[in-house]
Amino acid sequence: MLALIIQRLLHPASKLATTRLWHTTTLASELSLEDADEDDLYGAMDWLLQRQNRIEKKLARRHLAESDHVLYDLSSSYYEGHTCSLMRFGHSRDGKRGRPIVVYGVMADAAGCPVAVQAYPGNTGDPVTVPDQVERLRQRFGLERVVLVGDRRRLTETQIKHLKRHPGLGWISALRHEAIRQLVDTQEVQPSLFDERHLAEIRTEAYPGERLVVCYNPMLAEYRRNKRQDLVAETEKELARIAREVARRTKTPLLANEIAVKVGRIKNRYKVAKHFELVIEDGRFEYARRTEAIAREAQLDGFYILRTSEPEERLATADVVRSYKNLTNVERAFRSLKTVDLQIRLIRHRAETRVRSHLFLCLLAYYVQWHLRRALAPLLFDDEDLEAHRARRDPVLKAEPSASAKRKKTKRETADGLPLHSFKTLIAAMATRARHQCRVTSAEPPRTRTVRGCND
């Protein structure tokens, strides 16, 4: 099992390819696996799955005891095949159309260290997984006091009502756009008050027993405003082109359904058709901007509102924002799991048990990578002072790198003058280290010496 985790870190591949790659390095000989074949690897995966609960409990005791904040997020990966019972057609986060997927949720501590992974059928909705995770935290891991941090897609109003039935279970989530609009319309949130400040806490009867933290980021507001202006302008240009085409077709006018198909393509491409008034008839197409609707939406640019059940004596207002933003640590885990680092996809296994084992194997590999990155941080471009710097900097405004990170980026070398690496290039550089066996010829009986050095 250890060899599978190491190989997943060094060069992720299929199980058959793994047995071939072992013999291009010293990994097989170091772990006495020279004779292992792919059947042995599958046997190791079955062994691992049987011990997943035990391992996850141990990780939970190690990492969730120090901090009661648990980060939770979902992702999915597509599947080449049709034999696994977990694979269903659903919302693919890979953007891969026409392929069945498997959904998996990852739990991590506040720093992003992975603790557990759970697989679900590909057609499982995001909120449906929350009660299952709550039971894992309380029953399987035995945690009586925990704060679950999830985004607005996971911790919906329905799921929060379920969480309220557990006294020792708190949560941090965010309001949807429609809920924010209601608070603005009822004057409980006044955007004009945030011209000089960007963080405030409010209480409202609409959310009894909860704290609402209103955040305003001017840079986010500018980004959304510019993006909307660009999308509206591009949509208007395409609608004008369709209008000219309709006007030209005098002998054989375009039918209403033909015009609607053309307009539908524009709607799907830019997603801002709600800002236009459209008139579609046989041989006639007109459009106009809905300026009031655009101005109404612009009121909320840069605003987001967090909600939590945690009292102020346990969690300060600024720490609510910091805790929610820690979800980026789980998103970073998904990027590492799914891209060139660990390559959780393509999923090549047919049996459901092997797919679950594969996901857990990748999680353990990321667990090792997470600790390696922290230990090797002085040699990497990673910000060594990130956690301490996060506790000091403004939780809402754009994050600025720490002084040590700026120095690294400028000089591109360590404090000792060594070149800095990304994690991937550092592993590649360490791969040049080799072990050579040399036989010394002399009058004495021959003996073998082991010399360690570089391939270079």
Backbone torsions as a table, in degrees:
resi	resn	phi	psi	omega
1	MET	NA	-40.3	178.9
2	LEU	-60.4	-40.1	179.5
3	ALA	-64.7	-37.3	178.1
4	LEU	-63.7	-41.1	179.3
5	ILE	-66.4	-44.5	-179.8
6	ILE	-63.3	-43.9	-179.4
7	GLN	-64.9	-35.8	177.1
8	ARG	-62.2	-33.2	177.4
9	LEU	-74.8	-40.8	-174.0
10	LEU	-79.9	-49.2	-175.9
11	HIS	-155.0	86.4	-177.8
12	PRO	-63.7	134.7	-178.5
13	ALA	-160.1	177.2	176.1
14	SER	-66.3	167.0	-177.6
15	LYS	-65.5	-37.4	177.9
16	LEU	-65.6	-44.8	179.0
17	ALA	-64.8	-32.1	-179.9
18	THR	-61.3	-43.5	180.0
19	THR	-65.1	-28.7	176.6
20	ARG	-74.5	-41.1	-177.0
21	LEU	-68.3	-30.1	-179.2
22	TRP	-55.1	-34.7	-174.0
23	HIS	-86.7	2.8	172.2
24	THR	-95.8	-3.6	177.8
25	THR	-132.7	-176.1	177.9
26	THR	-91.9	6.5	-174.8
27	LEU	-59.9	-47.6	-177.1
28	ALA	-62.6	-42.6	-178.7
29	SER	-71.6	-35.6	178.9
30	GLU	-61.7	-35.3	-176.8
31	LEU	-105.8	11.2	177.1
32	SER	57.6	49.6	-178.3
33	LEU	-122.4	28.4	-176.4
34	GLU	-60.0	-30.5	-175.7
35	ASP	-98.5	3.9	-177.6
36	ALA	-70.8	139.7	176.1
37	ASP	-121.1	-175.9	-175.1
38	GLU	-64.5	-30.1	177.3
39	ASP	-64.3	-36.4	176.3
40	ASP	-65.2	-36.2	179.3
41	LEU	-67.2	-42.4	176.9
42	TYR	-63.7	-37.7	175.7
43	GLY	-62.5	-38.0	177.4
44	ALA	-65.7	-36.8	178.3
45	MET	-65.5	-41.5	177.4
46	ASP	-63.1	-39.8	177.2
47	TRP	-61.2	-41.7	-178.5
48	LEU	-65.5	-42.5	-177.6
49	LEU	-62.9	-37.0	178.4
50	GLN	-63.5	-22.6	-176.8
51	ARG	-108.9	9.1	-177.9
52	GLN	-60.0	-47.2	-179.0
53	ASN	-58.9	-44.4	-178.5
54	ARG	-64.0	-43.1	-178.9
55	ILE	-66.1	-43.2	-179.2
56	GLU	-65.9	-36.2	175.5
57	LYS	-61.3	-41.8	179.7
58	LYS	-65.6	-41.6	177.8
59	LEU	-64.8	-38.7	178.8
60	ALA	-64.1	-43.3	177.8
61	ARG	-62.6	-35.6	-176.2
62	ARG	-75.0	-38.5	-169.9
63	HIS	-110.7	-26.8	-177.8
64	LEU	-92.6	-8.8	178.0
65	ALA	-74.4	-32.7	-178.4
66	GLU	-74.9	-35.0	-179.8
67	SER	-132.7	134.5	-178.1
68	ASP	-87.5	5.6	179.0
69	HIS	-88.4	126.7	178.9
70	VAL	-119.1	122.3	177.7
71	LEU	-89.4	139.5	-179.4
72	TYR	-139.2	132.6	177.9
73	ASP	-151.5	162.4	-178.6
74	LEU	-120.7	152.2	169.9
75	SER	-147.6	-175.2	179.4
76	SER	-151.0	159.9	175.9
77	SER	-139.3	144.8	-177.8
78	TYR	-83.6	166.4	-170.8
79	TYR	-132.8	133.4	176.0
80	GLU	-95.8	96.1	-178.1
81	GLY	145.7	-179.2	-176.7
82	HIS	-142.0	20.8	-172.3
83	THR	-101.9	-23.1	-175.4
84	CYS	-81.7	133.1	-177.4
85	SER	-69.1	-19.3	178.3
86	LEU	-75.4	-23.1	-172.2
87	MET	-80.0	119.3	178.4
88	ARG	-137.6	159.1	175.2
89	PHE	-80.2	129.4	-178.9
90	GLY	-159.4	-161.8	-179.3
91	HIS	-76.2	107.4	-178.3
92	SER	-85.8	122.3	177.2
93	ARG	-84.1	-3.3	176.1
94	ASP	-89.5	-9.3	-175.6
95	GLY	72.2	18.5	-178.1
96	LYS	-96.0	106.3	-177.7
97	ARG	-86.4	151.9	175.5
98	GLY	77.6	13.4	179.1
99	ARG	-125.3	138.1	173.6
100	PRO	-67.0	157.2	-176.0
101	ILE	-133.0	164.3	169.1
102	VAL	-120.4	137.0	178.8
103	VAL	-99.9	139.7	177.4
104	TYR	-142.9	138.4	179.2
105	GLY	-107.3	140.1	-179.3
106	VAL	-118.1	132.0	171.9
107	MET	-106.0	140.1	-179.6
108	ALA	-143.0	162.8	175.4
109	ASP	-79.9	-178.3	-173.9
110	ALA	-61.7	-26.4	179.8
111	ALA	-86.8	-3.7	179.1
112	GLY	94.5	6.6	178.0
113	CYS	-73.1	122.7	-175.2
114	PRO	-69.7	143.3	-178.0
115	VAL	-121.0	-39.1	-175.2
116	ALA	-155.3	156.4	175.9
117	VAL	-138.1	142.8	179.9
118	GLN	-135.6	131.3	-179.8
119	ALA	-95.3	145.2	178.4
120	TYR	-134.8	156.3	173.9
121	PRO	-57.1	150.9	-172.9
122	GLY	-64.0	-19.6	179.8
123	ASN	-95.0	14.2	179.4
124	THR	-77.2	130.1	177.1
125	GLY	-74.7	150.7	-176.9
126	ASP	-55.7	-51.0	-176.0
127	PRO	-64.7	-25.5	-176.4
128	VAL	-62.8	-26.0	-176.6
129	THR	-77.8	-16.8	-173.6
130	VAL	-63.3	-49.2	179.1
131	PRO	-57.5	-36.5	178.4
132	ASP	-62.5	-41.3	179.9
133	GLN	-69.0	-34.9	177.4
134	VAL	-62.7	-43.0	178.7
135	GLU	-64.8	-36.0	177.1
136	ARG	-62.5	-43.4	-178.6
137	LEU	-64.9	-41.4	-173.6
138	ARG	-86.0	-47.1	-174.3
139	GLN	-86.0	-53.4	-173.4
140	ARG	-74.8	-42.7	-177.5
141	PHE	-92.5	-12.8	176.5
142	GLY	68.3	32.0	-179.2
143	LEU	-94.4	116.1	179.9
144	GLU	-89.1	-26.2	-178.0
145	ARG	-123.9	111.0	-177.1
146	VAL	-153.2	148.6	176.1
147	VAL	-116.9	116.7	-178.5
148	LEU	-90.7	125.3	-179.4
149	VAL	-110.0	119.5	179.4
150	GLY	-148.3	158.8	-178.4
151	ASP	-81.0	177.8	-173.0
152	ARG	-66.2	-20.1	178.7
153	ARG	-78.0	-29.3	180.0
154	ARG	-88.2	-53.3	-177.6
155	LEU	-92.2	79.2	177.7
156	THR	-79.7	175.0	179.3
157	GLU	-58.6	-39.9	179.5
158	THR	-63.2	-42.8	-178.4
159	GLN	-71.3	-33.5	178.0
160	ILE	-66.4	-35.9	175.1
161	LYS	-61.9	-36.2	176.7
162	HIS	-67.5	-39.5	180.0
163	LEU	-65.6	-31.9	-178.0
164	LYS	-65.1	-17.3	179.6
165	ARG	-78.6	-6.5	179.4
166	HIS	-111.1	106.0	-173.6
167	PRO	-57.2	-37.7	-176.3
168	GLY	-87.1	6.6	-174.9
169	LEU	-110.5	117.6	176.5
170	GLY	-105.8	176.7	-179.0
171	TRP	-152.8	158.6	171.1
172	ILE	-136.3	125.5	179.4
173	SER	-146.6	-165.7	-178.8
174	ALA	-134.6	153.7	178.2
175	LEU	-81.6	148.0	173.6
176	ARG	-75.4	166.0	-177.2
177	HIS	-58.8	-40.8	-178.3
178	GLU	-63.8	-38.1	179.3
179	ALA	-68.3	-38.2	177.2
180	ILE	-64.0	-41.1	179.4
181	ARG	-60.3	-40.4	179.3
182	GLN	-63.0	-40.2	179.3
183	LEU	-67.1	-34.7	177.4
184	VAL	-70.5	-42.4	-178.9
185	ASP	-64.8	-31.5	179.1
186	THR	-89.6	7.9	177.2
187	GLN	67.0	13.1	176.9
188	GLU	-77.1	-22.8	171.0
189	VAL	-125.6	120.3	-179.6
190	GLN	-112.2	107.0	-176.8
191	PRO	-54.8	-30.3	-177.4
192	SER	-65.5	-22.8	179.9
193	LEU	-71.1	-13.7	-175.4
194	PHE	-100.7	18.8	174.6
195	ASP	-67.9	-31.2	-177.4
196	GLU	-109.3	-16.2	179.9
197	ARG	-132.6	164.5	-174.5
198	HIS	-132.7	10.6	-179.4
199	LEU	-151.2	129.9	178.4
200	ALA	-156.1	151.5	178.7
201	GLU	-112.9	135.2	-179.8
202	ILE	-130.7	161.5	172.0
203	ARG	-124.2	144.4	179.9
204	THR	-146.9	149.1	178.8
205	GLU	-66.9	-18.8	178.9
206	ALA	-68.5	-22.2	179.2
207	TYR	-131.8	74.1	-175.3
208	PRO	-66.4	138.8	178.1
209	GLY	75.7	8.9	-179.1
210	GLU	-119.3	156.0	172.8
211	ARG	-105.7	132.4	176.3
212	LEU	-109.7	127.6	179.9
213	VAL	-111.9	113.1	-178.1
214	VAL	-91.2	126.6	-178.0
215	CYS	-121.3	139.6	176.5
216	TYR	-131.4	119.8	179.5
217	ASN	-112.7	108.7	-176.9
218	PRO	-62.4	-33.0	178.3
219	MET	-69.0	-37.9	175.5
220	LEU	-65.4	-37.9	178.1
221	ALA	-61.8	-44.4	179.6
222	GLU	-64.8	-40.3	179.5
223	TYR	-62.2	-46.1	-178.9
224	ARG	-67.0	-37.9	179.6
225	ARG	-63.9	-45.5	179.4
226	ASN	-65.8	-39.8	180.0
227	LYS	-64.3	-43.3	179.6
228	ARG	-64.3	-42.2	178.7
229	GLN	-60.6	-42.0	-179.9
230	ASP	-66.5	-43.4	-178.7
231	LEU	-66.9	-39.7	178.3
232	VAL	-65.5	-41.0	179.3
233	ALA	-64.5	-43.0	179.0
234	GLU	-66.1	-40.3	177.7
235	THR	-62.8	-43.8	179.4
236	GLU	-62.1	-38.5	178.5
237	LYS	-63.8	-41.7	179.6
238	GLU	-70.3	-37.7	177.6
239	LEU	-66.0	-36.0	176.8
240	ALA	-64.1	-37.8	178.2
241	ARG	-63.9	-41.9	178.2
242	ILE	-65.8	-39.8	179.4
243	ALA	-61.8	-40.9	178.3
244	ARG	-65.6	-39.7	178.7
245	GLU	-63.3	-43.0	178.4
246	VAL	-63.2	-40.5	-179.1
247	ALA	-66.7	-32.5	-179.3
248	ARG	-72.6	-29.5	-174.6
249	ARG	-80.9	78.0	-178.4
250	THR	-89.7	-37.0	-178.7
251	LYS	-75.1	-45.8	177.1
252	THR	-122.2	82.2	-175.9
253	PRO	-59.8	147.1	174.9
254	LEU	-70.3	134.9	177.3
255	LEU	-75.7	161.3	-176.9
256	ALA	-59.8	-40.1	-178.5
257	ASN	-69.1	-31.5	176.7
258	GLU	-68.3	-40.8	177.7
259	ILE	-65.5	-40.6	-178.4
260	ALA	-62.0	-37.4	178.5
261	VAL	-63.5	-44.0	179.3
262	LYS	-63.6	-43.0	179.7
263	VAL	-67.0	-36.7	179.7
264	GLY	-60.4	-37.4	177.6
265	ARG	-62.2	-38.9	178.8
266	ILE	-68.2	-40.2	178.3
267	LYS	-59.2	-46.5	-177.5
268	ASN	-68.5	-27.3	-176.8
269	ARG	-78.0	-44.1	-172.1
270	TYR	-107.4	-18.1	172.8
271	LYS	62.3	27.3	178.4
272	VAL	-127.3	24.3	-178.8
273	ALA	-63.6	-21.2	178.6
274	LYS	-63.0	-17.1	179.9
275	HIS	-91.4	11.6	179.9
276	PHE	-130.0	142.1	171.6
277	GLU	-93.4	122.0	-174.0
278	LEU	-116.7	139.8	174.1
279	VAL	-125.0	116.2	-177.2
280	ILE	-125.3	117.2	175.7
281	GLU	-139.5	171.7	176.6
282	ASP	-60.4	119.1	178.2
283	GLY	73.8	10.5	-177.6
284	ARG	-143.3	131.7	174.7
285	PHE	-144.4	124.7	177.9
286	GLU	-133.7	153.4	179.6
287	TYR	-148.0	157.7	177.0
288	ALA	-157.5	144.9	177.4
289	ARG	-68.3	141.5	173.6
290	ARG	-95.9	83.1	-172.7
291	THR	-62.1	-35.5	179.6
292	GLU	-66.4	-39.7	179.3
293	ALA	-66.5	-38.6	178.6
294	ILE	-65.1	-44.1	179.3
295	ALA	-65.5	-35.9	179.7
296	ARG	-65.7	-41.9	178.8
297	GLU	-68.7	-34.5	-178.6
298	ALA	-64.5	-22.2	178.6
299	GLN	-58.9	-30.3	-174.5
300	LEU	-97.3	4.7	179.8
301	ASP	-60.0	129.2	177.0
302	GLY	86.3	-3.8	-178.0
303	PHE	-98.4	141.2	165.1
304	TYR	-148.8	150.0	-175.0
305	ILE	-126.0	125.8	177.2
306	LEU	-98.0	150.2	178.2
307	ARG	-129.1	142.8	-179.4
308	THR	-150.5	153.3	175.8
309	SER	-94.5	-6.9	-174.6
310	GLU	-75.1	131.3	178.0
311	PRO	-70.8	160.7	-174.7
312	GLU	-65.2	-30.5	-179.0
313	GLU	-68.2	-20.1	177.5
314	ARG	-99.1	-26.1	-176.1
315	LEU	-147.5	112.7	179.9
316	ALA	-68.9	162.8	-176.9
317	THR	-57.8	-48.1	-179.4
318	ALA	-63.9	-33.3	-179.2
319	ASP	-72.4	-23.9	173.2
320	VAL	-61.2	-44.9	-179.9
321	VAL	-66.0	-44.3	-179.7
322	ARG	-61.6	-42.3	-179.5
323	SER	-62.6	-41.2	179.7
324	TYR	-67.3	-39.9	-179.1
325	LYS	-69.8	-16.2	175.9
326	ASN	-64.9	-13.0	175.5
327	LEU	-58.7	-22.2	176.7
328	THR	-62.8	-22.8	177.2
329	ASN	-66.4	-36.6	177.3
330	VAL	-72.5	-38.4	177.0
331	GLU	-61.3	-36.2	176.4
332	ARG	-65.3	-36.0	177.5
333	ALA	-63.6	-42.1	179.1
334	PHE	-64.4	-38.9	177.6
335	ARG	-61.6	-42.0	-180.0
336	SER	-68.2	-40.1	-178.7
337	LEU	-66.1	-36.0	-169.1
338	LYS	-97.7	-16.2	-176.1
339	THR	-99.4	-154.7	-171.8
340	VAL	-66.3	-16.5	-177.8
341	ASP	-63.5	-56.8	-173.4
342	LEU	-123.2	-19.6	173.6
343	GLN	51.3	65.5	177.0
344	ILE	-63.5	-25.0	173.1
345	ARG	-111.2	153.0	3.3
346	LEU	-73.8	142.2	176.0
347	ILE	-89.6	116.7	-171.9
348	ARG	-104.5	-1.5	-173.4
349	HIS	-86.4	149.0	-178.5
350	ARG	-96.6	-38.9	-176.9
351	ALA	-80.8	143.9	179.5
352	GLU	-60.2	-40.1	-179.1
353	THR	-62.8	-38.0	-179.9
354	ARG	-70.2	-34.9	176.4
355	VAL	-64.4	-44.7	178.3
356	ARG	-62.0	-41.7	178.7
357	SER	-64.9	-39.6	178.5
358	HIS	-61.4	-43.7	178.8
359	LEU	-62.9	-42.1	-179.8
360	PHE	-68.4	-38.5	176.2
361	LEU	-59.1	-44.3	179.0
362	CYS	-64.9	-37.0	177.5
363	LEU	-63.6	-43.2	179.2
364	LEU	-64.5	-37.0	177.0
365	ALA	-64.0	-40.3	177.1
366	TYR	-67.5	-34.5	176.5
367	TYR	-58.4	-44.8	178.1
368	VAL	-65.5	-43.0	180.0
369	GLN	-62.6	-39.6	-180.0
370	TRP	-59.0	-44.4	179.5
371	HIS	-71.9	-35.3	177.6
372	LEU	-63.2	-42.6	-179.5
373	ARG	-61.7	-38.2	178.6
374	ARG	-69.5	-40.1	-179.2
375	ALA	-70.4	-34.1	-176.7
376	LEU	-96.8	8.6	-175.7
377	ALA	-52.1	-38.2	178.5
378	PRO	-61.5	-22.4	-180.0
379	LEU	-95.8	-4.9	-175.9
380	LEU	-109.8	167.3	174.0
381	PHE	-74.1	-4.8	-179.0
382	ASP	-59.8	147.8	178.9
383	ASP	-78.7	109.5	-178.6
384	GLU	-68.8	-28.0	-176.9
385	ASP	-100.6	20.9	-171.8
386	LEU	-60.4	-48.3	-176.0
387	GLU	-64.0	-44.7	179.1
388	ALA	-66.7	-36.6	-179.3
389	HIS	-69.1	-36.3	178.5
390	ARG	-62.7	-35.0	-178.6
391	ALA	-69.7	-20.4	-177.0
392	ARG	-100.3	-34.2	-172.0
393	ARG	-77.6	166.5	179.8
394	ASP	-62.5	129.7	-175.3
395	PRO	-75.9	-15.4	-174.1
396	VAL	-103.4	-46.4	-175.1
397	LEU	-68.6	171.0	-177.9
398	LYS	-55.8	134.0	-178.3
399	ALA	-72.0	129.6	175.7
400	GLU	-104.5	139.2	179.4
401	PRO	-66.7	155.3	178.8
402	SER	-71.7	170.7	-179.3
403	ALA	-62.2	-39.5	-179.4
404	SER	-67.1	-36.7	177.9
405	ALA	-67.1	-38.8	177.7
406	LYS	-64.6	-39.7	179.1
407	ARG	-64.1	-41.8	177.9
408	LYS	-61.2	-44.0	-177.4
409	LYS	-66.6	-32.5	-178.4
410	THR	-79.0	-50.0	-174.8
411	LYS	-86.9	-25.7	179.6
412	ARG	58.1	36.2	176.4
413	GLU	-152.4	159.9	180.0
414	THR	-76.3	174.7	177.4
415	ALA	-62.2	-24.2	178.8
416	ASP	-92.1	5.5	177.7
417	GLY	86.7	9.6	178.1
418	LEU	-85.3	150.5	179.1
419	PRO	-67.9	140.7	177.8
420	LEU	-81.4	154.4	-178.2
421	HIS	-131.2	160.4	158.0
422	SER	-81.7	167.5	-178.8
423	PHE	-61.5	-39.2	-177.6
424	LYS	-65.8	-45.5	-179.0
425	THR	-71.0	-29.1	176.8
426	LEU	-67.5	-42.0	176.9
427	ILE	-62.3	-39.7	178.2
428	ALA	-64.7	-38.6	178.7
429	ALA	-67.6	-38.8	178.6
430	MET	-68.6	-23.2	179.0
431	ALA	-68.2	-15.8	177.6
432	THR	-75.5	-13.1	174.4
433	ARG	-69.2	133.2	-174.9
434	ALA	-138.4	163.6	174.7
435	ARG	-118.2	124.0	-179.3
436	HIS	-113.1	140.2	174.1
437	GLN	-106.0	121.4	-176.4
438	CYS	-116.8	134.6	177.7
439	ARG	-103.6	121.4	-177.8
440	VAL	-93.4	124.2	179.9
441	THR	-93.6	124.2	178.9
442	SER	-157.5	-177.3	178.6
443	ALA	-70.0	-23.6	179.6
444	GLU	-74.9	162.9	176.6
445	PRO	-56.8	139.9	-177.5
446	PRO	-61.7	142.4	176.8
447	ARG	-141.3	159.3	-176.4
448	THR	-108.2	133.8	176.4
449	ARG	-115.4	143.6	177.1
450	THR	-103.5	125.2	-179.0
451	VAL	-119.7	127.1	179.0
452	ARG	-103.9	136.3	-179.8
453	GLY	-169.6	-154.4	-179.4
454	CYS	-109.3	150.6	175.0
455	ASN	-61.8	-30.4	-179.4
456	ASP	-68.0	NA	NA
